[in-house]
Amino acid sequence: GYRNTAYALAELIDNAFDANARNVKVVFYENRDNHGKKFINEILVCDDGDGMPSSMVEECLIFGKSGHGSIDEIVRSKKKGKFGYGLPNASLSQCPSVHVFSWQKKGKIFTSYLDLEELRKNNSIFVPNLESVSLPPHYVQAEAILNQDHGTIVSWRKCDRLSNARATTIIAKSAELLGRLYRYLIRDGKSICLEVWEHNPSQNNYSKTNLSEVLVNDPLYLSSRAIS
């Protein structure tokens, strides 16, 4: 289990840094209900890591599967992500629908997804077949591709199990935790950025309304980039 949305996001950020990412961006897409109240419709975790080959994309949402060759490899390389567990479990703890997009060559994006409602409706336990696709327009608008040649995007959709309804609240609660968990990586030049994009129904697009960079949260204040 995960204490809250911030810890679930940290699981995916672990995976990104395990894949040699230098930059991670979390994008919160907000819509408004019929009463004008904001809610999070989708969350993206984007990275510029190595990306996954098609065979790995096909299996990354299956419990027990892993891109690591063995437990010894995980220990030796100091990987942070859980062995064949973190991505699907963290995602499903926050939403019933998770989509993964990954590429190792410009313009060749592979995707797979796991949707619990769809599986229940079809009385199936199988993840749909791998597809090669273009990214949705609102991903492109938010510059979700951090590196054209390689990277991964994880999408949480139909978000109904988040700790908070507003993106700014989740960001406020996440920034301190992420700054503490990844303080050494951030100090060494890696970055985590949190953005909010709000839907504009008249133009049917999104506009960025909030941007926050995760800073080093050093309890001993030993870093020049620590939170003051």
ABEGO torsion letter per residue (X at the ends): XBABAAAAAAAAAAAAAAAGBABBBBBBBBBBBAAGBBBBABBBBBBABAEBBAAAAAAAABBGBBABABAAAAAAAGBABBBGAAAAAAAAAABABBBBBBBABBGBBBBBBBBAAAAAAAGBABBBBBBBBBBBAAAAAAGABABAABEBBBBBBGBAABABABAAAAAAAAAAAAAAAAAAAAAAGBBBBBBBBBBBAAAGBBBBABBBBBBBBBAAGABAABBX
